[in-house]
Amino acid sequence: MLLRTLVKRCKRLSPLLAAPAALLLTQGEAKAILTYNIFESTGNVIVQASGSLDLTGATLNGRFRCGADGALFSSLATICTGTDPGPGQIGFGITGPGSFVGSATLFPASRVTGLYTFLSGNANQFNIGSAYVFNTPIVGSATFNGTTLLGLGFTTTGLIGTWTLDGTSESIQVFIGSPSPSGAAVPGPLPLLGAGAAFGWSRRLRKRIAAPLITPPQA
């Protein structure tokens, strides 16, 4: 009777034990996304690209390229980071706004770093260096010296545009404001601790169920 009772309780608790593990798996399957952050630092405006993209199945569209090492055009929803590789880039179709807030017309950048990218909402096109390996990190920047966000017509912070890569569910977003210091999302400590505690408790419960239920004869 005791054994059957313990088994029934274990079955009722199994969904609760599985929940933390399912949460961790869900967090590990987040959709890839590329983010541009436009922010001010020590009297300069910086455009920083970070994230990753799965370009599998994306619709090719190679009509245009940046033609400069770093650029920012508000009226065309256009951003370039990294060094323009000329013909060494591949273009894809995107769907989203054709312009964003502000009055920035900046090119070329004072300096650029990292992987080349070209976003143009007006041309419905996103380019990246042809050596890019899908799903690997994208890190690049363009710095424009001696200017401010206010001087470029950026008076608010937050999301100013989202684009979807045609043929995929991948997204590109542009924000006014500094990037998150954490970078990519990772499982938080509470789910991890909860999963660990549940796992330890379930092991102890299994040991109790497996232990013999024979009571030694009383003296």
C-alpha positions as CSV (number, residue, x, y, z in Angstrom):
1,M,0.0,0.0,0.0
2,L,2.8,2.4,0.9
3,L,4.6,1.7,-2.4
4,R,1.5,2.3,-4.5
5,T,0.9,5.6,-2.6
6,L,4.5,6.8,-3.3
7,V,4.3,5.9,-7.0
8,K,1.0,7.8,-7.4
9,R,2.6,10.9,-5.7
10,C,5.6,10.7,-7.9
11,K,3.4,10.6,-11.1
12,R,1.5,13.6,-9.9
13,L,4.7,15.5,-9.3
14,S,6.4,14.5,-12.6
15,P,5.0,17.5,-14.6
16,L,6.3,19.9,-11.9
17,L,9.8,18.3,-12.1
18,A,9.8,18.5,-15.9
19,A,8.8,22.2,-16.0
20,P,12.3,23.7,-15.1
21,A,14.0,21.5,-17.7
22,A,11.5,22.5,-20.4
23,L,12.0,26.1,-19.5
24,L,15.8,25.7,-20.0
25,L,15.3,24.0,-23.3
26,T,12.9,26.7,-24.5
27,Q,15.4,29.5,-23.5
28,G,18.1,27.6,-25.5
29,E,16.0,27.7,-28.7
30,A,15.6,31.4,-29.0
31,K,15.3,32.8,-32.6
32,A,18.4,34.4,-34.0
33,I,18.3,38.2,-34.3
34,L,20.6,41.0,-35.4
35,T,20.4,44.2,-33.4
36,Y,21.8,47.6,-34.2
37,N,22.2,50.1,-31.3
38,I,22.7,53.8,-32.1
39,F,24.1,55.5,-29.0
40,E,26.3,58.5,-27.9
41,S,29.6,58.1,-26.2
42,T,32.1,60.8,-25.3
43,G,30.9,63.2,-27.9
44,N,30.6,60.6,-30.7
45,V,27.8,58.6,-32.1
46,I,28.3,54.9,-32.4
47,V,26.4,52.3,-34.4
48,Q,27.0,48.8,-33.0
49,A,25.8,45.6,-34.6
50,S,25.5,42.4,-32.5
51,G,23.7,39.1,-32.7
52,S,23.5,36.3,-35.3
53,L,21.3,35.2,-38.2
54,D,20.3,32.0,-39.8
55,L,20.2,32.9,-43.5
56,T,19.1,29.4,-44.6
57,G,16.3,29.9,-47.2
58,A,16.6,33.7,-47.3
59,T,15.6,35.4,-50.5
60,L,18.6,36.7,-52.5
61,N,18.6,40.4,-53.4
62,G,22.0,41.9,-54.3
63,R,21.0,45.1,-56.2
64,F,22.9,47.6,-53.9
65,R,25.8,47.9,-51.6
66,C,26.9,50.6,-49.1
67,G,29.9,51.9,-51.0
68,A,31.4,53.4,-47.8
69,D,33.1,52.2,-44.6
70,G,30.3,53.0,-42.2
71,A,27.1,55.1,-42.9
72,L,23.9,56.2,-41.3
73,F,21.0,57.6,-43.2
74,S,17.7,58.1,-41.3
75,S,15.6,59.0,-44.4
76,L,16.6,55.7,-46.1
77,A,16.7,53.5,-42.9
78,T,20.2,52.7,-43.9
79,I,23.1,51.6,-41.7
80,C,26.5,50.3,-42.6
81,T,29.1,48.8,-40.2
82,G,32.5,47.3,-40.8
83,T,34.7,47.7,-43.9
84,D,32.9,47.5,-47.2
85,P,34.4,44.4,-49.0
86,G,33.2,45.5,-52.5
87,P,32.0,42.5,-54.4
88,G,32.8,40.2,-51.4
89,Q,29.3,40.5,-50.0
90,I,25.9,38.8,-50.4
91,G,22.5,40.5,-50.3
92,F,19.1,39.3,-49.1
93,G,15.6,40.8,-49.3
94,I,14.0,42.3,-46.2
95,T,10.6,43.6,-45.3
96,G,10.1,46.6,-43.0
97,P,10.0,50.4,-42.7
98,G,11.6,52.4,-45.5
99,S,12.8,55.2,-43.1
100,F,13.2,55.8,-39.4
101,V,13.1,58.8,-37.0
102,G,15.9,61.3,-37.1
103,S,17.7,63.4,-39.7
104,A,21.1,61.6,-39.8
105,T,23.1,61.8,-43.0
106,L,26.6,60.5,-42.2
107,F,29.2,58.7,-44.3
108,P,31.9,57.6,-44.2
109,A,32.4,56.8,-40.6
110,S,35.4,58.1,-38.6
111,R,36.3,54.5,-38.0
112,V,34.8,51.0,-38.3
113,T,35.4,47.6,-36.7
114,G,34.3,44.0,-37.2
115,L,32.1,42.3,-39.7
116,Y,30.6,44.3,-42.6
117,T,26.8,44.6,-42.7
118,F,24.5,46.8,-44.8
119,L,20.9,47.4,-43.8
120,S,18.7,49.5,-46.1
121,G,15.0,49.5,-45.4
122,N,14.4,51.8,-48.3
123,A,16.0,49.3,-50.7
124,N,14.5,46.3,-48.9
125,Q,18.0,44.8,-48.7
126,F,20.4,43.4,-46.1
127,N,24.0,42.6,-47.1
128,I,26.7,40.8,-45.1
129,G,30.3,39.7,-45.9
130,S,30.2,36.6,-48.1
131,A,32.5,34.7,-45.6
132,Y,29.8,34.9,-42.9
133,V,28.9,31.5,-41.5
134,F,25.2,31.2,-40.6
135,N,24.3,31.3,-36.9
136,T,27.7,32.6,-35.8
137,P,28.2,35.9,-34.0
138,I,27.9,39.2,-35.9
139,V,29.9,42.0,-34.3
140,G,30.6,45.3,-36.1
141,S,30.5,49.0,-35.5
142,A,30.8,52.4,-37.1
143,T,31.8,55.5,-35.1
144,F,31.0,59.1,-36.2
145,N,33.2,61.6,-34.3
146,G,32.0,65.0,-33.1
147,T,28.3,64.6,-33.2
148,T,25.4,63.8,-30.9
149,L,22.1,62.0,-31.0
150,L,20.2,65.2,-30.5
151,G,22.1,66.8,-33.4
152,L,21.0,63.9,-35.6
153,G,17.4,64.4,-34.7
154,F,17.1,61.4,-32.3
155,T,15.1,62.7,-29.4
156,T,13.8,59.4,-27.9
157,T,15.2,56.0,-27.1
158,G,14.0,52.5,-27.8
159,L,13.1,50.5,-30.9
160,I,12.8,52.5,-34.1
161,G,12.4,49.7,-36.7
162,T,12.1,46.0,-37.2
163,W,12.8,44.1,-40.5
164,T,12.2,40.4,-41.4
165,L,14.5,38.6,-43.7
166,D,12.4,37.4,-46.6
167,G,12.0,33.6,-46.7
168,T,12.9,33.2,-43.0
169,S,11.6,34.1,-39.5
170,E,14.9,36.0,-38.7
171,S,14.7,39.6,-37.6
172,I,16.8,42.7,-37.6
173,Q,16.0,45.5,-35.2
174,V,17.4,49.1,-34.7
175,F,17.4,50.8,-31.3
176,I,18.3,54.2,-30.1
177,G,20.3,53.7,-26.9
178,S,23.2,51.7,-25.5
179,P,23.2,47.9,-26.0
180,S,22.4,45.6,-23.1
181,P,25.6,44.7,-21.2
182,S,24.5,41.1,-21.0
183,G,24.6,40.5,-24.8
184,A,22.9,37.3,-25.6
185,A,20.1,36.0,-23.3
186,V,21.1,33.2,-21.0
187,P,19.1,31.1,-18.5
188,G,18.7,33.0,-15.2
189,P,19.8,31.7,-11.8
190,L,16.3,31.0,-10.5
191,P,15.3,28.4,-13.2
192,L,18.7,26.8,-12.8
193,L,18.4,26.6,-9.1
194,G,14.9,25.3,-9.4
195,A,15.8,22.6,-11.8
196,G,18.7,21.5,-9.6
197,A,16.6,21.4,-6.5
198,A,13.9,19.4,-8.3
199,F,16.4,17.0,-9.7
200,G,18.0,16.3,-6.2
201,W,14.5,15.9,-4.6
202,S,13.4,13.4,-7.3
203,R,16.6,11.3,-6.8
204,R,15.9,11.1,-3.1
205,L,12.3,10.1,-3.8
206,R,13.4,7.4,-6.2
207,K,15.8,6.0,-3.5
208,R,12.9,5.9,-1.0
209,I,10.7,4.0,-3.5
210,A,13.5,1.5,-4.4
211,A,14.3,0.8,-0.7
212,P,12.9,-2.5,0.7
213,L,9.7,-2.1,2.7
214,I,10.4,-5.1,4.9
215,T,10.2,-4.2,8.6
216,P,12.7,-6.1,10.7
217,P,11.1,-8.4,13.3
218,Q,10.6,-6.7,16.6
219,A,12.4,-8.1,19.6
